Amino acid sequence: MMPPEADGHGPGPAAVPQPRPTTRRRWMGGAAALLGGAVGLPGCRPADGDARQALKDTLARLQGGWVGAAHARGHRLRDAGPPAWPAGEPPRRAQVLVLGAGIAGLACARRLQAAGVDTALLELEDQPGGNSRGHALHAAGRALPCPLGAHYLPLPGPQAREVQELLAELGLVREFAGRPVYDERHLCHSPQERLFHQGRWHEGLLPPSEDAGVLAQYRRFGAEVERARRELGFAMPAHRAPWTPGHARLDAQTFAQWLDERGLDAPPLRWYLDYCCRDDFGAPAAQVSAWAGLHYFGSRHGFMQAEEREAVLTWPEGNAWLVQRLAAPLAGRLHTGRSVLALREQRHEVEVLALDERSGRPERWSAAQVVLALPLFIAARIVQQPPEALRQAAAQARYAPWRVANLLLDAPPLERLGLGPAWDNVVYGSASLGVVNAAHQALDPRPGPQVWTAYQALPVAQRQALQTQDWGSAAAEILAEQMPLYPDLLQRVQRIDLMRWGHAMSIPLPGVRGSAALAELRERGQGRLHVAHADLAGYSVFEEAYTSGCEVAQRLLRAAGRRA
Ligand SMILES: Cc1cc2nc3c(=O)[nH]c(=O)nc-3n(C[C@H](O)[C@H](O)[C@H](O)COP(=O)(O)OP(=O)(O)OC[C@H]3O[C@@H](n4cnc5c(N)ncnc54)[C@H](O)[C@@H]3O)c2cc1C
């Protein structure tokens, strides 16, 4: 078993997933198509031969590859038939077996272990953390940590009790005069966000406008959010707000339909709302439900026209900072590199079949209770004869694919006009989600190498293309978008490591959030099986995943007559 990340600074060199070597011939074909004009360079005229040549030369010298996910392990479940259960050796036993060491699985196992329950945790990847895993790039003899997926946590509100407790336990917050005071080193440093709009950088992400019609729509949308908050109510985690016929009506239409009905059609407003939906839900306003669109604002910060954004906690390695601390007490109970292949419920126990990826040997486990801390579509595939609620919930789930790129720069690049570098840097009108600077939280003011993380949520129809995309064409797309913003970017960039998330997060399509199947899985176990995962909320954020894991642990402890 590989131990969880051990030092206080994210994954150390030994823990860093190594990129697969990229043969230039393999990817140059795809890059050549891109450079030949299949995709235009935003901001560069297609005829700008110099820019194309510079990009081509950069790609020829750049290092990097696809990192971070053992797709072959995941696809074994899809491609191989039902596995044979090996006879022979007696199964390994645990009172509770947690399958999947993402945030939900870690939260659940940690609570159970703290209460003295004999718990084991099986994880397919070689690192715990799931969508919140980290990575590192190396420069000047140093490891520069960066995220592979989740990179921030908004300050929890009153309903996210378990998250508040965790942050207090980790020393991130203390109470002073009855109010929470957060450790400033972990709050996102200023400036938090900036938007490149009409040739310069502006603070915040809401497009600046002097058009009276646009400003009126900003105000009107803000008023609609406040009204929905007052009359219906939203919470984070979502299930801690009541579910009323008013919520169900919002869940029955898309956010875009809801906005159209109210004449909220100003392009800057619609681009911004689309951006928010793609950023949190992986899909635009035309796909997510109106419940999701309003929940985004109503459950957290409201719609702040003045762009006084909410504070967030963040770290160079993103939420992997939290993962490392969640996993640390589980050492010895956390078995990474274990792909769960099948599960069958018996009268007095649950049997689980896993594959030890290092030895290639099957491993049988037996437990009184099993927690499926897995995406629903995987959980439904593993369980032989899945309970009806799990089958239905998995059938309705649709997952957004995401691509995440970590760019190593040898020094900060030259800047365009306007506000200076921010943590999150977004281009107005772009289909990608912008670039987060992992060095923004550094307390060392000297300029040096830094890592940028570029995020993109892709349409579901592009999952297959993402799976087979070559590194060169993906790297070219990312550089082509950033080149017009940073004049010497191509000189600065040294390496690009790419991560593909085939099923990054469940999209809150109309009908998903209000589905009876999800509510049933959230509220009760199915025999000896319990589901804990962000998917149970119909969308994916840390607060949902963490609370889901804690609630299942709580339910198991109550059933066993123990205190958490
Ligand atoms: C690119 C990206 C960016 C994001 N950014 C943010 C952000 O900034 N803030 C935020 O709050 N949220 C963000 N999220 C959402 C993120 O999904 C949640 O924060 C959280 O990490 C979800 O945790 P989970 O435990 O519910 O699920 P998962 O992360 O899906 O965990 C499931 C675990 O099960 C494992 N597993 C799967 N199959 C098997 C198997 N057969 N056997 C054993 N183990 C298996 C997986 O490897 C994984 O570790 C982001 C997600 C992505 C993809």
The ligand as an SDF file (V2000), in Angstrom:
LIG
                    3D

 53 58  0  0  0  0  0  0  0  0999 V2000
  -11.7210   19.5270  -12.6100 C   0  0  0  0  0  0  0  0  0  0  0  0
  -12.5560   19.6700  -11.3610 C   0  0  0  0  0  0  0  0  0  0  0  0
  -12.5110   20.8480  -10.6210 C   0  0  0  0  0  0  0  0  0  0  0  0
  -13.2800   20.9640   -9.4470 C   0  0  0  0  0  0  0  0  0  0  0  0
  -13.1610   22.0990   -8.7130 N   0  0  0  0  0  0  0  0  0  0  0  0
  -13.7840   22.1730   -7.5080 C   0  0  0  0  0  0  0  0  0  0  0  0
  -13.4990   23.2390   -6.6100 C   0  0  0  0  0  0  0  0  0  0  0  0
  -12.6640   24.1030   -6.8780 O   0  0  0  0  0  0  0  0  0  0  0  0
  -14.1640   23.2690   -5.4060 N   0  0  0  0  0  0  0  0  0  0  0  0
  -15.0720   22.3020   -5.0680 C   0  0  0  0  0  0  0  0  0  0  0  0
  -15.6570   22.3780   -3.9770 O   0  0  0  0  0  0  0  0  0  0  0  0
  -15.3170   21.2630   -5.8860 N   0  0  0  0  0  0  0  0  0  0  0  0
  -14.6850   21.1640   -7.0840 C   0  0  0  0  0  0  0  0  0  0  0  0
  -14.8780   20.0660   -7.8750 N   0  0  0  0  0  0  0  0  0  0  0  0
  -15.8680   19.0710   -7.4600 C   0  0  0  0  0  0  0  0  0  0  0  0
  -15.2650   17.8360   -6.7600 C   0  0  0  0  0  0  0  0  0  0  0  0
  -15.7750   16.7660   -7.5130 O   0  0  0  0  0  0  0  0  0  0  0  0
  -15.7080   17.7390   -5.2950 C   0  0  0  0  0  0  0  0  0  0  0  0
  -15.1610   18.8390   -4.5850 O   0  0  0  0  0  0  0  0  0  0  0  0
  -15.2370   16.4630   -4.5660 C   0  0  0  0  0  0  0  0  0  0  0  0
  -13.8640   16.2540   -4.7510 O   0  0  0  0  0  0  0  0  0  0  0  0
  -16.0450   15.2120   -4.9270 C   0  0  0  0  0  0  0  0  0  0  0  0
  -15.7050   14.1730   -4.0200 O   0  0  0  0  0  0  0  0  0  0  0  0
  -16.4650   12.7740   -3.9870 P   0  0  0  0  0  0  0  0  0  0  0  0
  -15.8750   11.9850   -2.8810 O   0  0  0  0  0  0  0  0  0  0  0  0
  -17.9200   13.0060   -3.9600 O   0  0  0  0  0  0  0  0  0  0  0  0
  -16.1730   12.0950   -5.3900 O   0  0  0  0  0  0  0  0  0  0  0  0
  -14.9250   11.5460   -6.2080 P   0  0  0  0  0  0  0  0  0  0  0  0
  -13.8560   12.5470   -6.2150 O   0  0  0  0  0  0  0  0  0  0  0  0
  -15.5370   11.1070   -7.4880 O   0  0  0  0  0  0  0  0  0  0  0  0
  -14.4110   10.2530   -5.4100 O   0  0  0  0  0  0  0  0  0  0  0  0
  -14.7140    8.9270   -5.7850 C   0  0  0  0  0  0  0  0  0  0  0  0
  -13.4910    8.0550   -5.5580 C   0  0  0  0  0  0  0  0  0  0  0  0
  -13.8100    6.7230   -5.9270 O   0  0  0  0  0  0  0  0  0  0  0  0
  -12.6990    6.1730   -6.6080 C   0  0  0  0  0  0  0  0  0  0  0  0
  -13.1460    5.0380   -7.4330 N   0  0  0  0  0  0  0  0  0  0  0  0
  -13.8390    5.0740   -8.6010 C   0  0  0  0  0  0  0  0  0  0  0  0
  -14.0580    3.8230   -9.0580 N   0  0  0  0  0  0  0  0  0  0  0  0
  -13.5130    2.9820   -8.1580 C   0  0  0  0  0  0  0  0  0  0  0  0
  -13.4110    1.5710   -8.0780 C   0  0  0  0  0  0  0  0  0  0  0  0
  -13.9460    0.7610   -9.0140 N   0  0  0  0  0  0  0  0  0  0  0  0
  -12.7650    1.0320   -7.0050 N   0  0  0  0  0  0  0  0  0  0  0  0
  -12.2340    1.8200   -6.0320 C   0  0  0  0  0  0  0  0  0  0  0  0
  -12.3050    3.1620   -6.0780 N   0  0  0  0  0  0  0  0  0  0  0  0
  -12.9310    3.7410   -7.1250 C   0  0  0  0  0  0  0  0  0  0  0  0
  -12.1680    7.3380   -7.4120 C   0  0  0  0  0  0  0  0  0  0  0  0
  -10.8410    7.1080   -7.8660 O   0  0  0  0  0  0  0  0  0  0  0  0
  -12.2980    8.4670   -6.4050 C   0  0  0  0  0  0  0  0  0  0  0  0
  -11.1480    8.5710   -5.5980 O   0  0  0  0  0  0  0  0  0  0  0  0
  -14.1220   19.9110   -9.0490 C   0  0  0  0  0  0  0  0  0  0  0  0
  -14.1640   18.7240   -9.8020 C   0  0  0  0  0  0  0  0  0  0  0  0
  -13.3820   18.6020  -10.9350 C   0  0  0  0  0  0  0  0  0  0  0  0
  -13.4240   17.3130  -11.7060 C   0  0  0  0  0  0  0  0  0  0  0  0
  1  2  1  0
  2  3  1  0
  2 52  2  0
  3  4  2  0
  4  5  1  0
  4 50  1  0
  5  6  2  0
  6  7  1  0
  6 13  1  0
  7  8  2  0
  7  9  1  0
  9 10  1  0
 10 11  2  0
 10 12  1  0
 12 13  2  0
 13 14  1  0
 14 15  1  0
 14 50  1  0
 15 16  1  0
 16 17  1  0
 16 18  1  0
 18 19  1  0
 18 20  1  0
 20 21  1  0
 20 22  1  0
 22 23  1  0
 23 24  1  0
 24 25  2  0
 24 26  1  0
 24 27  1  0
 27 28  1  0
 28 29  2  0
 28 30  1  0
 28 31  1  0
 31 32  1  0
 32 33  1  0
 33 34  1  0
 33 48  1  0
 34 35  1  0
 35 36  1  0
 35 46  1  0
 36 37  1  0
 36 45  1  0
 37 38  2  0
 38 39  1  0
 39 40  1  0
 39 45  2  0
 40 41  1  0
 40 42  2  0
 42 43  1  0
 43 44  2  0
 44 45  1  0
 46 47  1  0
 46 48  1  0
 48 49  1  0
 50 51  2  0
 51 52  1  0
 52 53  1  0
M  END
$$$$
